[in-house]
Amino acid sequence: LTASPVAATALKVTALKIIMIVVSTCLDDFRKPQAVMMFICPVLTAWFQIRSSPYLRPWLNHIWSGLWFGLVYTTALLLTLNYHEVPAEHSYAFRKSMTWGVLYGIFPAVLLGMAVSHYAYKWACKPLKQYEQARQAAARGELQVESAAVMKRIYRCAMFGIARHNMVPSFSAVCSSA
């Protein structure tokens, strides 16, 4: 796991999942802080997955990001339930509207998350167009890379993007000169 180019993201996501589970099961007596922490965990998880795209295979990353956006949506509704003061006579109607909000809002939230992940992936893989030039520069020994993170992103984009177009990348020259 630690040798993977996405090891830092995997550890962050795992830690946030653990925190969310502990918070949701252990902080029942503190509803408002529990709701805030339960909102922050999926927001950060979705952010880390999208920012490190391609974290997984592109289609799988889009699905997971969409599901995390669904959790962000439902925890935002939980925040509303905990922080919105409703008079007792309107309590049932408010809870009913929140229930319908979950039922009608979860699928658009998941689709929105998938779309955001898709466009973030397309943006992150822009260096793929320059991959061939970088490979040729590496073969000549003229490759200059700003940081290891840039090289990792180019590598992940090339592995996921080029494999989709049935082209086989040759990274031996690129990686040896970085």
ChimeraX attribute file (.defattr): number of C-alpha atoms within 10 A of each C-alpha:
attribute: neighborCount
match mode: 1-to-1
recipient: residues
	/A:1	9
	/A:2	9
	/A:3	7
	/A:4	10
	/A:5	18
	/A:6	19
	/A:7	13
	/A:8	15
	/A:9	18
	/A:10	19
	/A:11	13
	/A:12	15
	/A:13	20
	/A:14	13
	/A:15	14
	/A:16	19
	/A:17	16
	/A:18	13
	/A:19	14
	/A:20	19
	/A:21	13
	/A:22	13
	/A:23	19
	/A:24	15
	/A:25	9
	/A:26	11
	/A:27	14
	/A:28	12
	/A:29	8
	/A:30	10
	/A:31	14
	/A:32	16
	/A:33	15
	/A:34	22
	/A:35	23
	/A:36	17
	/A:37	18
	/A:38	26
	/A:39	21
	/A:40	16
	/A:41	24
	/A:42	24
	/A:43	19
	/A:44	16
	/A:45	23
	/A:46	22
	/A:47	17
	/A:48	18
	/A:49	23
	/A:50	24
	/A:51	15
	/A:52	19
	/A:53	26
	/A:54	27
	/A:55	22
	/A:56	15
	/A:57	13
	/A:58	18
	/A:59	13
	/A:60	13
	/A:61	20
	/A:62	28
	/A:63	18
	/A:64	20
	/A:65	28
	/A:66	26
	/A:67	22
	/A:68	24
	/A:69	27
	/A:70	24
	/A:71	21
	/A:72	25
	/A:73	23
	/A:74	21
	/A:75	22
	/A:76	18
	/A:77	18
	/A:78	21
	/A:79	20
	/A:80	13
	/A:81	16
	/A:82	15
	/A:83	13
	/A:84	10
	/A:85	9
	/A:86	13
	/A:87	9
	/A:88	9
	/A:89	8
	/A:90	10
	/A:91	12
	/A:92	12
	/A:93	12
	/A:94	16
	/A:95	13
	/A:96	12
	/A:97	12
	/A:98	18
	/A:99	13
	/A:100	12
	/A:101	14
	/A:102	18
	/A:103	11
	/A:104	11
	/A:105	15
	/A:106	20
	/A:107	16
	/A:108	14
	/A:109	21
	/A:110	23
	/A:111	18
	/A:112	17
	/A:113	23
	/A:114	24
	/A:115	16
	/A:116	17
	/A:117	27
	/A:118	22
	/A:119	13
	/A:120	17
	/A:121	21
	/A:122	17
	/A:123	11
	/A:124	19
	/A:125	21
	/A:126	13
	/A:127	18
	/A:128	21
	/A:129	12
	/A:130	11
	/A:131	18
	/A:132	14
	/A:133	12
	/A:134	20
	/A:135	20
	/A:136	14
	/A:137	16
	/A:138	20
	/A:139	15
	/A:140	11
	/A:141	14
	/A:142	13
	/A:143	17
	/A:144	12
	/A:145	13
	/A:146	8
	/A:147	9
	/A:148	11
	/A:149	11
	/A:150	11
	/A:151	18
	/A:152	15
	/A:153	21
	/A:154	20
	/A:155	21
	/A:156	22
	/A:157	25
	/A:158	24
	/A:159	18
	/A:160	16
	/A:161	18
	/A:162	15
	/A:163	12
	/A:164	10
	/A:165	8
	/A:166	8
	/A:167	11
	/A:168	11
	/A:169	14
	/A:170	11
	/A:171	13
	/A:172	11
	/A:173	17
	/A:174	20
	/A:175	14
	/A:176	10
	/A:177	15
	/A:178	15
